[in-house]
Amino acid sequence: MRVGLSLPRIRSFIAVAEERQFRRASERIGVSQPAMSAQLRELEEFLGAALLSRTTRSVHLTAEGEKFLVRARNILADLESAVLEVRDHASLRRGRLSVAAIPSVASRILPGVVAAFTARFPGIDVQMIELGALDVERCVTAGNADLGIAAAPDRNSELSFSFLLRDRFVGLVAKSNRLARQRRVRLEALFEFPLITTVPGTSIRAALERACREQGQSLRVTHSVTQHQTVIAMVGAGLGVALLPSLSLVDNAGVVRLAVVDPQITRDIGIIQRKGELSSAAAREFISALRATVTK
């Protein structure tokens, strides 16, 4: 009775063809040498041709073996690709995706992205975690989130960063402030007033500190708070001025927005993931939905 073509026999043949030795080939794919020899004999019987020339010391491919090796590699690659495709498709029917994001992204961008994503993939449970920038990095590094959305990490060799958008900072002053009549303001003019900003560990604070270092200054902060909404409310109450990125802005009747020049301050927002880790199908689809929303 003639045996059929099977995946184990193809894998055994490729391993022997590449290793040119039965011992190394059997160790590579976890099959005993007698079982591997039997699989190759069955394969040759099915094909009706000798694929290997065996001696006591080495193994060589025959002319037929050389030709079949090319086809066998293609067969294996196509099959593995098909398996991944089916698994990816199945994984989008059910599962869980955890996304860590800084507050401005969590409030301004993610609600629409999550709504669109869950409409397409109702079986995926999306968990959104709102954290400061450093905590987003820690969360992703520890594996507690599949991906993060935050400013570019300054120094973290364990994470990769994929650019999403550039967020420009805006000056905020109370309506009663003498700068309120201007449309633009120099950074040094804002620094003449008490500065209200977020606490260390946030991307807002890090961007301001970096801008000051580049100007040869140190950041002098009068009030530090956790939420950017609090910053705006304090500016409206006349307690000082602030610099906030555009994504963080909310309306306040007592606050005037000013374009900041000389220098402009920006922060790059992007997708943070663990280096060398393949994204799940759910993560890839979520990132696609996120980019589509940002580029609208």
N, C-alpha and C positions, 0 to 999 in steps of 0.2 A: 504493500500500500504506500503510495507516494505522500509525503508530508507536505504541509502548506507553508506559505511564507508567513513569518510571524515577527513581531517586534523584538522579542528576546533574541531570535536568531540574527536579525539585522544588527542589533546592538553588539552582540558577540563578535560578529564579523568585522564591524567597524573598529572595535577595540583591538582585536588581533592585528588588523591591517595597519593601525596607527602605532601600536606598541612593538609589532614584529616579534612578539614573544608571548606564549600562552600564560606564563606565570604572572607577568605584569598586567596582562589584559584581564585575567580572571580576578586579580586583586582590585583592579580599577572599577569593575562593575559588580563585584561581590558574587561571583559565580565560581563554583569549583572547576578545576581544569578538566576533569572527566566530563562534567555536564556541558562545558563549553565545547569540547571536542565533539561531543554527540550532536550539539546544536549545529555546528558547522558542517558535519557530515550530512545531516538532514537537509541543510540548506543547499549544499552542493548536489545532493540527490534530487531535490525539487527542481533546481535550475538545469540539471543535466550537464554540468560543467564543473571542472576543478577551479576553485577560486584561489587556493593557497598551495604553495609548494613547500612542503615541510621537510626539514632535516633535523638531526639530533640537536643542533645548536641554534638554528634560526628558522624563521618563517618568512617567505617571500610571496608576493602576489603574482599570480599568473596574469597573462594579458587579459583574460576574461575577468579576473579579480580586480584589476585596475579600472576597467570600465564599470564594473558593478559597484565599486566603492563610491564613484561619483554619484550614481543613482541612489545608492543606499543613504548617503549623507543627505541628499535632497529629501528622500522619503522621511527620514527621521526628523529633519528640521520642519518639514510641513506638518508632520503629525504633532510635534511639540507645540508648534504655533496654534494648531487647531485646538489642542487641549487647553492652552492658556486662554484662547478666545472663549471657549465654552465655560471655563471656570470664571472668567471675568463677567460673562453675561449672567451666570448663575449668582455671582456675588452681589450683583446690583438688584436682585430681587429681595434680598434681605440683608441685614447687617447693621453696623453702627459706625459712624464717622464722628470723630471728635476734632473740633476746630478751636484753637486758642487765638484770641485777637485783642489788640489794644482797644480801649473804649471808643475812640472816634470811629474806627472801622466797624466795631461791633454795633454801633448805633446808627451809622449813616449808610453803610454798604451791605453788611451781612443780612439784615432782615429780608431784603428783596432777593438776595442770592439763595438763602435757605428756602424761602417760599417757592422759588422757581425750581430748585433742585428737588424738593420733596414732592412737588406736583408731578415731576417726571419719574421719580423713584420713591414711591410711597413706602416701600419696604425698608428703606434705609433710615435709621434713627440718627438724626444729626444733633449732636450735643455742642453747643456753643459756650466757650469759657472766656469770660471777659477779664483780662489781666493787664497789668503794666508791662512795658516792653521787656524788661529783664525777666519777669515771671513767665512771659510767653516763651522766651528762649529756654528757660529752665523746664517748662512744661513739655516742650517738644523734645528736648535733650533726654529727659527722663522717660520718654515714651508714653506720657499721659495724654498726649494729643497727636493725632495723625499729621497735622500740619498747623503752622501758626501764620498769622498775618500781622506784621509789625514793621518797625523801622529796621534798616539793615543792621545786623549785629556788628559791634565794633571789633571784638576779638572773641571768636568762638570757632575753633577748628572743627568742631563736631557737626556744625550746621551749614547748610547751603542756603543761599538767598537768591530768589528770582524776582527781578524788578516788576512792580505792578503799576505804580504811579508816583509822581513827584508832587508833594504837598507843600505849598508856599505859605510862609508865616505872614500874619497880618498884625499890625499894631492896633491895640485897643485902648481908648481913653474915654473918660467920662465926658459928657456933653459940656460940662462946666470947665473942663481943662482947656488951657490956652492953645493947645495943639489941635483941638477939635475943629478949628476952622481950616486946617490944612488938608489937602488930599493925600499928600505924601509926607513921610517923615524919615529923617535919618536915624539910624540905630542909636547913635550917641545922644540925640535929643530925647529919646524915650528914656534912656538910662539916667537922665537928670531927675526923674521922678521915682518914688518907691515902686519897686517891681513886684508884681504878684505872679507866681507861676506854680507849676506842679512840683511835687516832691521828687527827690533823686530816685532814679530807677525807672522813670518814665521817659518815653522818646522825646517828649516836648522839652523836658529839662536837659536831656543829653544834647539836643540840637542847639539849644541856647548856650550851653557851656562850650560846645565846639565852636560856635560863632565867636564867642568872646575870646577864646584862645587864639583863634586866627587873627583877631584884632589886637592881640597883645594885652587883653584886659582880663579881669576876673569877674565872674558873675556875682553881683551883689543883690541878694534876694531879701525883700522885706517880709513877704508872706508866702508860705508854702502850703499848698492844699492838695488833696487827692484828685478831685474831679475838675475838669475844665469848665463845667457849668458854674462851679463855685468861683473860679477865677473871674468869669465874666460878671457874675453878680457883685463881687467885691469891687471890680472896676466901676460898675454902674453906681455903686455907693460912694465913689470918690476916694477909695482907699489907696489907689495907685493906678499904674498902667500895666499892660500885659502884652505879651507876644504869643499868639496862638496860631497853629496851622489851620488852614481853611476848613479841613474836615471836622475840626473841633468847634466851629463857631455855631452858636445858637442866637436867636434874636433877643435883644434886650433894648428897650426904648431909651435907656439912659446911657448907652454906649455907642461911640462912633468908631468906625473901622478906618484905618489908614494904611495905605500901601507903604511898605518898608523898603527903603533904598539905602545903598551904601553902608553895609552890604544887604543884599537880599538873603533871607534865611530860608532854607528848604530842608525837608527830610524825605528820603526815599522810602516808600512803603512797598513791601513785597511779601512773597511767600517763603516761609522758613520751614525747612524739612531737615531730617537727619541725613547726613552725607552717606552715600552708598546704599541707601535703602530704597527699594523699588516702591513706587506709589501703588496703592490698591486701585482697582477699577473705580471704586466710589470716590477716592481722592482725586483721581484724574478728571472725572466728570465734574466734580465740585470746582476744581481749579478752572476748568473750561468755562463753567457758568460764571465764576467770579471774574475772569478776564472779559467775558462778553458784557457783563454789567459795567465794568470800569470803562470800557472803550466806547460805550454808547454816547 
